Amino acid sequence: MKKIFHLKSCNTCQRIISELNGGAGFELQNIKEKHIDAKTLDMLAKKAGSYEALFNRRATKYRSLGLNEQTLSEADYRRLILEEYTFLKRPVIINGTEAFIGNSKKEVEAAKISIGVS
């Protein structure tokens, strides 16, 4: 599978996709229009080690819903990501058996190496 989960309105996602040759050869999925499915999320959680690793704490709703004041379980993280697209850390880049989650410099560089982009 070669897929990039992103938010079309996110400038950071668009910049990263641009750095990855515009996503050439990848299926681009705007998570606002088509949410991530449970099967893919479960696969990513196995690769990342947890649902928490896929969870975006920078989302505005994280604080507005008071989630920052709660102790969340793995089941909570999974449910929240499936219910609300903003809780998926992005972009998520799947290149074959590898997955790169988020926009940290380290993740983006690792994705570029995996894809063969300099």
N, C-alpha and C positions, 0 to 999 in steps of 0.2 A: 504494500500500500504506500502510495506517495500522496500525502494530503497535508494541507495547511488549514488549520482552524484559526480564523482571525475575525476581527471586527472591522467591517468596512469603514466605519467612521473613526477608527483609531489611527492617528498619524504614525504612531510608533509601529503598529502592525504593518502599515503600508510601506514605511521606510524599510523595515526588515525584509518584506517580500521583494521590494525593489532590489535590495542587496543580494537576494537569492535569485538573480536573473529574472525578476518579475514573477517568480513561481513557475517558470517554464517546466513542464513535465509533471507538475503537481496539480491535483484537484484542489481548488480553493473553495472553502466552505465558510461563508459569512454566518457566524453563530447567532446573530440576531435574527436572520431570516430562517435559518434551519439549525435548530439546536443540536448539540451533540447527542448521539443515541447512547442508551445504557450499555450496550455491548462494547462500543468503542471506548466509552469512559472506563469500564471495568478493565479492559485491556491496558489502557494508559495507566491506570492506578497500579496494576501489576508491575509495569515497567518503571514507574516513578517510585514505587514502594508504599504509596498511600494515596488516598483521595485528598488528604490535607495538602500534599505536595502540588496538587492541581488546583487548589483553591486560591482565589484572588482576594486577598485581604484589603486591597486598595480600592475595591469597588465601593461606590458611594453607599449602596444599600447595606454594606457590612455594618457600618456604624448606625445608619438610620433605623435599621431593624433591631439594634441593640445586640447584635451577634458578638461584638467585641467584648461584651460583658458576660457572655455565656461560655460554658465549657462544651465544646462541640465534639461529638463522636465521629468516627469514620462514616457511620451511616448518615449522620447529619450532613457531613461534607458532600457525600454522594447525592443525597436528596436535594440539597440546595443547588448544586451544580446542574442537576437535571431540570430543576424547576426554573432557574433564572440564569440566563446566558452570561450575565455580568460576573458571575462567580467563577467562571472558568478562567484560569490564568492563561494569558495569551501573548503571542501566538503559540499554538501547539503545532509543531512540525513533525510529521511522521515520514521517515525515509526508510522504507523497508522494515527492518526489525528494530530500528532506532527511533527514539522519540526525544524531542527537544522541547522543553516546556518553559514558557516565559520569555522575557525580553532582556535578561541579564546579558552582559557582554560575553560572558563565558559560554552561555547556552547558544547565543547567536554564532559565535566563532566555531563552536563544535558542530553546529548545523552546517555552516559553510564548508568545513573540512569534509564532513560526511557527504555533502552534495557535490563537492569538487569545485566550489566557487572560491576565488581568492579575493 
